[in-house]
Every structure is written in C-alpha cells, then in structure tokens.
C-alpha cells in the first residue's frame, strides 16, 4: 500500500481510513468500480469481471471492459456517476488517483481499497487479494500461482546472462524513462537488461536526449501509443553513431502490455527477454 501526501498528519489519517474500509469487507463484494486501467485488468484476472460495474478511461482490456460504465478518468473522476452505480468496493490507484478524490469517496461512505503495484511480485499478490474479496479465491489463486511460476522461471533462466545496456522511452516531450525500482525497470533487470537510468530517484524521471546519447545503450525500447512510435523510431535511427542503431536494436513495444502492471506484463516477459537476448547477441565484443 502506498500513499503520497506532503502532509504527514493527513497521510496518517488517510491510512487509518484505508485500513478501516479494508477491514469492513466481511462479505464478498458484488459491485466494483476500478479507478485505473491496470486495476480493471486485475479484476478480470481474479475472475471477478462480472462484478465490475464501472471503469475509468482507457480501460480497454480485456474487451469486455469496454462494456462497463465510465466514471471519468483516473485523475478526473465523475463522482455523480460513481454515486449512481452504488459500488460496494472501489479499487483505487495510490500513485495515480488524486488523494483528495479518494478521501472524498471514503468520506461519502464508500469502501475504497487503495493499492499500488510497483513491484512485479505485487501483481499476483493483488490478484489474490481481489479474489478473496470477491469470493473468487480459487480462480485468483490459480492465476496468481501461474504468474509466480513464470517469474521464477525467467529469473532462474536469465540471472547469469551477460548484461545489456537498455534505455526505455515512456514519452518524448518531455523525454520520460523509468528507474530501476519501477516495474518496467524490474522487468528489464529480470531479463539481464541494465537500465541506463536505473539510479534515478523518480520512478519515471525526465532525462535529456544528450544523457541517452552519453549512456550509448545497446538497445532502445520504445513505449508510447502506436501513432507516435514511428516518429520516435525515426528520431533515434537518425543517430547512426548509437550502438543501438548500429546493431538494429531500436524496438517498438506494445505499451499497453508493458506499461500496465498486470498479468499481461508478466505474460509478455518471455518475449521481452528474447528481445534483450537478441541485443545481447548483436552487441559488439569490444566497446
């Protein structure tokens, strides 16, 4: 559980509210609202998709999520619509939803479960928790164990691989990447990738193009939406002196899969590791 608030007293009071609302969930919930696209996916992974009555913008996976009522965006909630839907559980995103919105929902009497999934292992853990709350314990446990087995297998397979320097681009203006603690950074590390900005303090730091050039990564991975990826690709390919460009290792990814902490991210790790393996094999022996 994670909460960001510059006022320690408010954070302490808010944490008590979170614990109180969590403890009150004695009966399986039947009407859920998700306040983040990733949380929407996790509800379906837990086997509780039929209990999901409301979602925020960009909750587009699985396709069934598109049929749910919309309650605004993650940072601009439609409180009136939430009241109309009358959920008995609201799943909130600790580092994305506005703290004041979450507090207001709790003050209105809604049960709000506030969670963050910044670690890869948080994903199966949260699936299990949602399963317990929705009387889908067996389904959720089966899925969680499947994901844990995948993580353990890949960790064992890649732990001794030679390192590959990787830069991951989240956005272009400003140029945004991830640090080593963020789940994408952890995914790259699991595959033997060395995140060139792993030591940054912020989870999603802003960096300069010059800093990327100085780091000279073996591989550049591009997130972002489909409509911008090709422009990003051409921009980096123009820098013919970069090792990543010389080795043909500037790669576009499905950002929805890799930039949401969900089961799809873990399911895609084998492919990510194979891509990093290709860069490993292309890397020049001397630099």
Secondary structure, 3 states (H helix, E strand, C coil): CCCCCCCHHHHHHHHHHHHHHHHCCCCCCCCEEECCHHHHHHHHHCCCHHHEEEECCCCCCCHHHHHCEECEECCEECHHHHHHHCCCEEEEECCCCCHHHHHHHHHCCCCEEEECCCCHHHHHHHHHHHHHHCCCHHHHHHHHHHHHHHHHHHHHHHCCCCCEEEEEECECCCCECCCCCCHHHHHHHHCCEEECCCCCCCCCCECCHHHHHHHCCCEEEECCCHHHHHHHHHHHHCCCCCHHHHCCCEEECCHHHHCCCCHHHHHCHHHHHHHHHHHHHHCCCCC
